[in-house]
Amino acid sequence: MTEQTMPNPVELYQSAVETTQGIIANVTPDQMDSSTPCSDWNGQALVEHMVGGAAYFAASLAGEEPQPPSGGGSPADAYDTLTKKVLEGAATPGAMEKKYATPFGEMSGGEFMFAAFMDTFVHGWDLAKTTGQDISLNGDFAGIIFQGMGPMMDGMQQSGNFGGAVRVSEDTSVQDKMLAMLGRQP
């Protein structure tokens, strides 16, 4: 998917955040030790990654060096605060035209926000699955990720940041194809 045909990545991110905020808010303390679809993480590590990811995206958009989020408050409150900063940064004049250095190479603002959207959307699913919440997500968003990430997956998997693809049947839902492509067992 080229940037010219990609839906507005800031709007995609905002929608994914709205869903994910509800998922984080419904996590109970006893679920933090639960295993997740991300084999190296439990619920606590996943939530910390999600909050840390929002901190990374917010700092990068502000032109600052990403810092680990400071303690205090609930993970849901921290996530809320940081995702608002991401949206503020994305709304800054010139933010979408700027280039951002990432672990995956340089990205335009639109590509960067698409990465933020994908990270938010997929880890929201991970956390919902971990905590027994509704895992049926927006099928249009799953299709956008499946189409947009498909051509890049070989390189992404070689980076070590994504698991190997999981086999699913051709008649599987787009959501499950997207999850399988990202190394998750739907």
LUMKE-448349 format. One record per atom (N, C-alpha, C): y, x, z; residue number from 0; atom name. Coordinates in steps of 0.2 Angstrom, whole numbers, plus 5000, padded with zeros to 4 digits. Example, Ala and Ser with C-alpha at 12.3 -4.5 7.8 and 13.67 -1.06 7.14 Angstrom:
% LUMKE-448349
NODE  4972  5066  5039  0  N
NODE  4978  5062  5039  0  CA
NODE  4984  5066  5039  0  C
NODE  4989  5064  5035  1  N
NODE  4995  5068  5036  1  CA
NODE  5000  5064  5039  1  C
***
This chain:
% LUMKE-448349
NODE  4994  5004  5000  0  N
NODE  5000  5000  5000  0  CA
NODE  5006  5005  5000  0  C
NODE  5010  5004  4995  1  N
NODE  5016  5008  4995  1  CA
NODE  5022  5005  4999  1  C
NODE  5027  5009  5001  2  N
NODE  5032  5006  5005  2  CA
NODE  5036  5000  5002  2  C
NODE  5036  5000  4995  3  N
NODE  5039  4995  4992  3  CA
NODE  5036  4988  4993  3  C
NODE  5029  4988  4993  4  N
NODE  5025  4982  4994  4  CA
NODE  5023  4981  5001  4  C
NODE  5024  4985  5006  5  N
NODE  5023  4984  5013  5  CA
NODE  5027  4979  5016  5  C
NODE  5024  4974  5020  6  N
NODE  5029  4970  5023  6  CA
NODE  5033  4974  5028  6  C
NODE  5038  4971  5031  7  N
NODE  5043  4974  5035  7  CA
NODE  5039  4977  5041  7  C
NODE  5039  4984  5042  8  N
NODE  5035  4986  5047  8  CA
NODE  5038  4985  5054  8  C
NODE  5044  4984  5055  9  N
NODE  5047  4983  5061  9  CA
NODE  5046  4976  5063  9  C
NODE  5046  4971  5059  10  N
NODE  5043  4964  5060  10  CA
NODE  5036  4964  5062  10  C
NODE  5032  4968  5058  11  N
NODE  5025  4968  5060  11  CA
NODE  5024  4971  5067  11  C
NODE  5028  4977  5069  12  N
NODE  5027  4980  5075  12  CA
NODE  5029  4975  5081  12  C
NODE  5035  4971  5080  13  N
NODE  5037  4966  5085  13  CA
NODE  5032  4961  5086  13  C
NODE  5029  4958  5081  14  N
NODE  5024  4953  5082  14  CA
NODE  5018  4956  5085  14  C
NODE  5016  4962  5084  15  N
NODE  5010  4965  5087  15  CA
NODE  5011  4966  5094  15  C
NODE  5018  4968  5096  16  N
NODE  5020  4969  5103  16  CA
NODE  5019  4963  5107  16  C
NODE  5022  4957  5104  17  N
NODE  5022  4951  5107  17  CA
NODE  5015  4949  5109  17  C
NODE  5010  4950  5105  18  N
NODE  5003  4948  5107  18  CA
NODE  5000  4953  5112  18  C
NODE  5002  4960  5111  19  N
NODE  4999  4965  5115  19  CA
NODE  5002  4964  5122  19  C
NODE  5008  4962  5123  20  N
NODE  5011  4961  5130  20  CA
NODE  5007  4956  5134  20  C
NODE  5006  4951  5130  21  N
NODE  5002  4946  5134  21  CA
NODE  4995  4948  5136  21  C
NODE  4992  4952  5132  22  N
NODE  4985  4955  5134  22  CA
NODE  4986  4960  5140  22  C
NODE  4991  4964  5140  23  N
NODE  4992  4969  5145  23  CA
NODE  4994  4965  5152  23  C
NODE  4998  4960  5151  24  N
NODE  5000  4956  5157  24  CA
NODE  4994  4953  5160  24  C
NODE  4988  4951  5156  25  N
NODE  4982  4948  5159  25  CA
NODE  4977  4952  5161  25  C
NODE  4978  4959  5162  26  N
NODE  4973  4964  5164  26  CA
NODE  4974  4964  5172  26  C
NODE  4968  4963  5175  27  N
NODE  4967  4963  5182  27  CA
NODE  4965  4970  5184  27  C
NODE  4967  4972  5191  28  N
NODE  4966  4979  5193  28  CA
NODE  4958  4981  5193  28  C
NODE  4954  4976  5194  29  N
NODE  4947  4977  5194  29  CA
NODE  4944  4979  5187  29  C
NODE  4948  4978  5181  30  N
NODE  4946  4979  5175  30  CA
NODE  4948  4986  5172  30  C
NODE  4952  4989  5176  31  N
NODE  4954  4996  5174  31  CA
NODE  4948  5001  5173  31  C
NODE  4943  5000  5177  32  N
NODE  4937  5005  5176  32  CA
NODE  4932  5003  5171  32  C
NODE  4933  4997  5167  33  N
NODE  4929  4995  5162  33  CA
NODE  4929  5000  5156  33  C
NODE  4923  5000  5153  34  N
NODE  4923  5004  5147  34  CA
NODE  4926  5001  5141  34  C
NODE  4928  5005  5136  35  N
NODE  4932  5002  5131  35  CA
NODE  4929  5004  5124  35  C
NODE  4931  5001  5119  36  N
NODE  4928  5003  5112  36  CA
NODE  4930  5010  5110  36  C
NODE  4935  5013  5114  37  N
NODE  4937  5020  5113  37  CA
NODE  4932  5024  5118  37  C
NODE  4927  5027  5116  38  N
NODE  4922  5030  5120  38  CA
NODE  4924  5034  5125  38  C
NODE  4930  5038  5124  39  N
NODE  4932  5043  5129  39  CA
NODE  4937  5039  5135  39  C
NODE  4938  5033  5134  40  N
NODE  4943  5030  5139  40  CA
NODE  4940  5024  5143  40  C
NODE  4942  5023  5149  41  N
NODE  4941  5017  5152  41  CA
NODE  4947  5013  5151  41  C
NODE  4947  5007  5155  42  N
NODE  4953  5002  5154  42  CA
NODE  4960  5006  5156  42  C
NODE  4960  5010  5162  43  N
NODE  4966  5013  5164  43  CA
NODE  4968  5018  5159  43  C
NODE  4964  5022  5156  44  N
NODE  4966  5027  5151  44  CA
NODE  4968  5024  5145  44  C
NODE  4965  5018  5143  45  N
NODE  4968  5014  5137  45  CA
NODE  4975  5012  5138  45  C
NODE  4976  5009  5144  46  N
NODE  4983  5006  5145  46  CA
NODE  4988  5012  5146  46  C
NODE  4986  5017  5149  47  N
NODE  4990  5023  5149  47  CA
NODE  4992  5026  5142  47  C
NODE  4987  5026  5138  48  N
NODE  4988  5028  5131  48  CA
NODE  4993  5023  5127  48  C
NODE  4992  5017  5128  49  N
NODE  4997  5012  5125  49  CA
NODE  5004  5013  5128  49  C
NODE  5005  5014  5134  50  N
NODE  5011  5015  5137  50  CA
NODE  5014  5021  5134  50  C
NODE  5010  5027  5134  51  N
NODE  5012  5033  5132  51  CA
NODE  5014  5033  5124  51  C
NODE  5010  5029  5121  52  N
NODE  5011  5028  5113  52  CA
NODE  5018  5025  5112  52  C
NODE  5020  5020  5116  53  N
NODE  5026  5017  5116  53  CA
NODE  5032  5022  5118  53  C
NODE  5031  5026  5123  54  N
NODE  5035  5031  5125  54  CA
NODE  5037  5036  5119  54  C
NODE  5031  5038  5116  55  N
NODE  5031  5043  5110  55  CA
NODE  5036  5040  5104  55  C
NODE  5034  5034  5102  56  N
NODE  5038  5030  5097  56  CA
NODE  5045  5030  5099  56  C
NODE  5047  5027  5105  57  N
NODE  5054  5026  5107  57  CA
NODE  5057  5033  5107  57  C
NODE  5054  5038  5110  58  N
NODE  5058  5045  5110  58  CA
NODE  5059  5047  5103  58  C
NODE  5054  5047  5099  59  N
NODE  5055  5050  5092  59  CA
NODE  5060  5046  5088  59  C
NODE  5061  5040  5089  60  N
NODE  5066  5036  5085  60  CA
NODE  5073  5037  5088  60  C
NODE  5073  5039  5094  61  N
NODE  5079  5041  5097  61  CA
NODE  5081  5048  5096  61  C
NODE  5077  5052  5093  62  N
NODE  5078  5059  5091  62  CA
NODE  5077  5064  5098  62  C
NODE  5073  5061  5102  63  N
NODE  5072  5065  5108  63  CA
NODE  5065  5068  5108  63  C
NODE  5064  5072  5113  64  N
NODE  5057  5075  5114  64  CA
NODE  5053  5070  5118  64  C
NODE  5047  5068  5115  65  N
NODE  5043  5063  5119  65  CA
NODE  5041  5066  5126  65  C
NODE  5042  5062  5131  66  N
NODE  5040  5063  5138  66  CA
NODE  5035  5058  5140  66  C
NODE  5031  5060  5145  67  N
NODE  5026  5055  5148  67  CA
NODE  5030  5050  5152  67  C
NODE  5028  5044  5151  68  N
NODE  5032  5039  5155  68  CA
NODE  5032  5041  5163  68  C
NODE  5037  5039  5166  69  N
NODE  5038  5040  5173  69  CA
NODE  5035  5035  5177  69  C
NODE  5032  5036  5183  70  N
NODE  5029  5031  5187  70  CA
NODE  5033  5025  5189  70  C
NODE  5030  5021  5193  71  N
NODE  5034  5015  5195  71  CA
NODE  5033  5009  5191  71  C
NODE  5033  5004  5194  72  N
NODE  5032  4997  5191  72  CA
NODE  5025  4996  5188  72  C
NODE  5024  4991  5185  73  N
NODE  5017  4989  5183  73  CA
NODE  5017  4992  5175  73  C
NODE  5011  4993  5173  74  N
NODE  5010  4995  5166  74  CA
NODE  5013  4990  5161  74  C
NODE  5012  4984  5163  75  N
NODE  5015  4978  5159  75  CA
NODE  5023  4979  5158  75  C
NODE  5026  4981  5164  76  N
NODE  5033  4982  5164  76  CA
NODE  5035  4988  5160  76  C
NODE  5032  4993  5161  77  N
NODE  5033  4999  5157  77  CA
NODE  5032  4998  5150  77  C
NODE  5027  4995  5148  78  N
NODE  5026  4994  5141  78  CA
NODE  5031  4989  5138  78  C
NODE  5033  4984  5142  79  N
NODE  5039  4980  5140  79  CA
NODE  5045  4984  5138  79  C
NODE  5047  4988  5143  80  N
NODE  5053  4992  5143  80  CA
NODE  5053  4997  5137  80  C
NODE  5047  5000  5136  81  N
NODE  5047  5005  5131  81  CA
NODE  5047  5002  5124  81  C
NODE  5043  4996  5123  82  N
NODE  5043  4993  5116  82  CA
NODE  5050  4990  5114  82  C
NODE  5054  4988  5119  83  N
NODE  5061  4986  5118  83  CA
NODE  5064  4992  5115  83  C
NODE  5063  4998  5118  84  N
NODE  5067  5004  5116  84  CA
NODE  5065  5006  5109  84  C
NODE  5058  5005  5107  85  N
NODE  5056  5006  5100  85  CA
NODE  5060  5002  5096  85  C
NODE  5060  4995  5097  86  N
NODE  5064  4991  5093  86  CA
NODE  5071  4992  5092  86  C
NODE  5074  4994  5098  87  N
NODE  5081  4997  5097  87  CA
NODE  5082  5003  5093  87  C
NODE  5077  5007  5094  88  N
NODE  5078  5013  5090  88  CA
NODE  5077  5012  5082  88  C
NODE  5072  5007  5081  89  N
NODE  5071  5006  5074  89  CA
NODE  5077  5002  5071  89  C
NODE  5081  4999  5075  90  N
NODE  5087  4995  5072  90  CA
NODE  5093  4999  5071  90  C
NODE  5092  5006  5074  91  N
NODE  5098  5010  5073  91  CA
NODE  5099  5012  5066  91  C
NODE  5105  5011  5063  92  N
NODE  5107  5013  5056  92  CA
NODE  5104  5020  5054  92  C
NODE  5100  5020  5049  93  N
NODE  5097  5026  5046  93  CA
NODE  5090  5027  5049  93  C
NODE  5088  5024  5054  94  N
NODE  5081  5025  5057  94  CA
NODE  5076  5024  5052  94  C
NODE  5076  5020  5047  95  N
NODE  5070  5019  5043  95  CA
NODE  5071  5024  5037  95  C
NODE  5076  5027  5036  96  N
NODE  5077  5031  5030  96  CA
NODE  5075  5039  5033  96  C
NODE  5076  5040  5039  97  N
NODE  5075  5046  5042  97  CA
NODE  5067  5048  5041  97  C
NODE  5066  5055  5042  98  N
NODE  5059  5057  5042  98  CA
NODE  5057  5059  5049  98  C
NODE  5051  5058  5051  99  N
NODE  5049  5059  5057  99  CA
NODE  5043  5064  5057  99  C
NODE  5043  5069  5061  100  N
NODE  5037  5074  5062  100  CA
NODE  5032  5070  5066  100  C
NODE  5026  5070  5064  101  N
NODE  5020  5067  5068  101  CA
NODE  5014  5071  5068  101  C
NODE  5009  5070  5072  102  N
NODE  5003  5074  5072  102  CA
NODE  4999  5073  5065  102  C
NODE  5001  5068  5061  103  N
NODE  4998  5067  5055  103  CA
NODE  5002  5069  5049  103  C
NODE  5008  5073  5050  104  N
NODE  5012  5075  5045  104  CA
NODE  5019  5071  5045  104  C
NODE  5023  5073  5041  105  N
NODE  5030  5069  5041  105  CA
NODE  5029  5062  5038  105  C
NODE  5033  5058  5041  106  N
NODE  5033  5051  5039  106  CA
NODE  5040  5048  5038  106  C
NODE  5041  5044  5034  107  N
NODE  5047  5040  5033  107  CA
NODE  5047  5035  5039  107  C
NODE  5053  5032  5041  108  N
NODE  5054  5028  5046  108  CA
NODE  5049  5022  5045  108  C
NODE  5049  5019  5039  109  N
NODE  5044  5014  5038  109  CA
NODE  5037  5015  5039  109  C
NODE  5035  5021  5037  110  N
NODE  5028  5023  5038  110  CA
NODE  5027  5024  5046  110  C
NODE  5032  5027  5049  111  N
NODE  5032  5028  5056  111  CA
NODE  5031  5021  5060  111  C
NODE  5035  5017  5058  112  N
NODE  5034  5010  5061  112  CA
NODE  5028  5006  5059  112  C
NODE  5025  5008  5053  113  N
NODE  5019  5005  5052  113  CA
NODE  5013  5008  5056  113  C
NODE  5014  5015  5058  114  N
NODE  5009  5018  5062  114  CA
NODE  5010  5015  5069  114  C
NODE  5016  5013  5071  115  N
NODE  5017  5010  5078  115  CA
NODE  5014  5003  5078  115  C
NODE  5015  5000  5073  116  N
NODE  5012  4993  5072  116  CA
NODE  5004  4993  5072  116  C
NODE  5001  4998  5068  117  N
NODE  4994  4999  5068  117  CA
NODE  4991  5000  5075  117  C
NODE  4994  5005  5078  118  N
NODE  4992  5008  5085  118  CA
NODE  4992  5002  5090  118  C
NODE  4998  4998  5090  119  N
NODE  4999  4993  5095  119  CA
NODE  4994  4987  5093  119  C
NODE  4993  4985  5087  120  N
NODE  4988  4980  5085  120  CA
NODE  4981  4982  5087  120  C
NODE  4979  4988  5085  121  N
NODE  4972  4989  5086  121  CA
NODE  4970  4991  5094  121  C
NODE  4975  4994  5097  122  N
NODE  4974  4995  5104  122  CA
NODE  4974  4989  5108  122  C
NODE  4978  4984  5106  123  N
NODE  4978  4977  5109  123  CA
NODE  4972  4974  5108  123  C
NODE  4968  4975  5103  124  N
NODE  4962  4972  5102  124  CA
NODE  4957  4976  5107  124  C
NODE  4957  4982  5107  125  N
NODE  4953  4986  5111  125  CA
NODE  4954  4984  5118  125  C
NODE  4960  4983  5121  126  N
NODE  4961  4980  5128  126  CA
NODE  4958  4973  5129  126  C
NODE  4959  4969  5124  127  N
NODE  4957  4962  5124  127  CA
NODE  4949  4962  5125  127  C
NODE  4946  4966  5121  128  N
NODE  4939  4966  5121  128  CA
NODE  4936  4969  5128  128  C
NODE  4940  4974  5130  129  N
NODE  4938  4978  5136  129  CA
NODE  4939  4973  5142  129  C
NODE  4943  4968  5142  130  N
NODE  4945  4964  5148  130  CA
NODE  4943  4957  5147  130  C
NODE  4939  4955  5142  131  N
NODE  4936  4949  5140  131  CA
NODE  4941  4944  5138  131  C
NODE  4946  4946  5135  132  N
NODE  4951  4941  5132  132  CA
NODE  4950  4940  5125  132  C
NODE  4953  4935  5122  133  N
NODE  4952  4933  5115  133  CA
NODE  4953  4939  5111  133  C
NODE  4948  4940  5107  134  N
NODE  4948  4946  5102  134  CA
NODE  4950  4944  5095  134  C
NODE  4951  4937  5094  135  N
NODE  4952  4935  5087  135  CA
NODE  4960  4936  5086  135  C
NODE  4962  4941  5082  136  N
NODE  4969  4943  5081  136  CA
NODE  4971  4940  5074  136  C
NODE  4977  4941  5073  137  N
NODE  4980  4939  5067  137  CA
NODE  4977  4942  5060  137  C
NODE  4973  4938  5057  138  N
NODE  4970  4940  5051  138  CA
NODE  4974  4943  5045  138  C
NODE  4980  4941  5045  139  N
NODE  4985  4944  5040  139  CA
NODE  4986  4951  5042  139  C
NODE  4987  4952  5048  140  N
NODE  4989  4959  5051  140  CA
NODE  4983  4963  5050  140  C
NODE  4977  4961  5051  141  N
NODE  4971  4965  5050  141  CA
NODE  4970  4967  5043  141  C
NODE  4972  4962  5038  142  N
NODE  4971  4964  5031  142  CA
NODE  4977  4969  5029  142  C
NODE  4982  4968  5032  143  N
NODE  4988  4973  5030  143  CA
NODE  4985  4980  5032  143  C
NODE  4983  4981  5038  144  N
NODE  4980  4987  5041  144  CA
NODE  4974  4990  5036  144  C
NODE  4970  4985  5035  145  N
NODE  4964  4987  5031  145  CA
NODE  4966  4990  5024  145  C
NODE  4971  4986  5021  146  N
NODE  4973  4988  5014  146  CA
NODE  4977  4995  5015  146  C
NODE  4982  4995  5020  147  N
NODE  4986  5001  5020  147  CA
NODE  4983  5007  5022  147  C
NODE  4978  5007  5027  148  N
NODE  4975  5013  5030  148  CA
NODE  4969  5015  5026  148  C
NODE  4966  5010  5022  149  N
NODE  4959  5012  5018  149  CA
NODE  4960  5019  5014  149  C
NODE  4965  5019  5010  150  N
NODE  4965  5026  5006  150  CA
NODE  4966  5032  5010  150  C
NODE  4969  5031  5016  151  N
NODE  4970  5037  5021  151  CA
NODE  4965  5039  5026  151  C
NODE  4959  5035  5026  152  N
NODE  4955  5035  5032  152  CA
NODE  4951  5042  5032  152  C
NODE  4949  5044  5026  153  N
NODE  4945  5051  5026  153  CA
NODE  4949  5056  5030  153  C
NODE  4955  5057  5028  154  N
NODE  4959  5062  5031  154  CA
NODE  4961  5060  5039  154  C
NODE  4961  5054  5040  155  N
NODE  4963  5052  5047  155  CA
NODE  4956  5053  5051  155  C
NODE  4951  5052  5049  156  N
NODE  4944  5053  5053  156  CA
NODE  4943  5061  5053  156  C
NODE  4945  5065  5049  157  N
NODE  4944  5072  5049  157  CA
NODE  4949  5075  5054  157  C
NODE  4954  5071  5056  158  N
NODE  4959  5074  5061  158  CA
NODE  4956  5073  5068  158  C
NODE  4951  5069  5069  159  N
NODE  4947  5069  5075  159  CA
NODE  4951  5063  5079  159  C
NODE  4956  5060  5077  160  N
NODE  4959  5055  5081  160  CA
NODE  4956  5048  5080  160  C
NODE  4951  5047  5075  161  N
NODE  4948  5041  5073  161  CA
NODE  4941  5042  5073  161  C
NODE  4937  5038  5075  162  N
NODE  4929  5038  5075  162  CA
NODE  4927  5037  5068  162  C
NODE  4921  5039  5066  163  N
NODE  4918  5037  5060  163  CA
NODE  4918  5030  5059  163  C
NODE  4918  5028  5052  164  N
NODE  4918  5021  5051  164  CA
NODE  4911  5018  5053  164  C
NODE  4911  5012  5055  165  N
NODE  4905  5008  5057  165  CA
NODE  4903  5004  5051  165  C
NODE  4897  5003  5049  166  N
NODE  4894  4999  5043  166  CA
NODE  4894  4992  5045  166  C
NODE  4897  4988  5041  167  N
NODE  4897  4981  5042  167  CA
NODE  4895  4978  5035  167  C
NODE  4893  4971  5035  168  N
NODE  4891  4968  5028  168  CA
NODE  4898  4966  5025  168  C
NODE  4897  4966  5018  169  N
NODE  4902  4964  5014  169  CA
NODE  4905  4957  5015  169  C
NODE  4901  4952  5018  170  N
NODE  4904  4946  5020  170  CA
NODE  4907  4945  5027  170  C
NODE  4908  4951  5030  171  N
NODE  4911  4951  5036  171  CA
NODE  4919  4949  5036  171  C
NODE  4922  4947  5041  172  N
NODE  4929  4945  5041  172  CA
NODE  4933  4952  5040  172  C
NODE  4939  4950  5037  173  N
NODE  4944  4956  5036  173  CA
NODE  4945  4960  5043  173  C
NODE  4946  4956  5048  174  N
NODE  4947  4959  5055  174  CA
NODE  4941  4964  5057  174  C
NODE  4935  4962  5056  175  N
NODE  4929  4966  5057  175  CA
NODE  4929  4972  5053  175  C
NODE  4931  4971  5046  176  N
NODE  4931  4976  5042  176  CA
NODE  4936  4982  5044  176  C
NODE  4942  4979  5046  177  N
NODE  4947  4984  5048  177  CA
NODE  4945  4987  5054  177  C
NODE  4942  4984  5059  178  N
NODE  4940  4987  5065  178  CA
NODE  4934  4992  5064  178  C
NODE  4929  4991  5059  179  N
NODE  4924  4995  5058  179  CA
NODE  4927  5001  5054  179  C
NODE  4932  5000  5050  180  N
NODE  4935  5006  5046  180  CA
NODE  4938  5011  5051  180  C
NODE  4940  5008  5057  181  N
NODE  4943  5012  5062  181  CA
NODE  4938  5015  5067  181  C
NODE  4932  5014  5066  182  N
NODE  4927  5016  5070  182  CA
NODE  4925  5012  5076  182  C
NODE  4927  5006  5076  183  N
NODE  4925  5001  5081  183  CA
NODE  4920  4997  5079  183  C
NODE  4915  4995  5084  184  N
NODE  4910  4990  5083  184  CA
NODE  4913  4983  5084  184  C
NODE  4914  4979  5079  185  N
NODE  4917  4973  5080  185  CA
NODE  4913  4968  5084  185  C
***
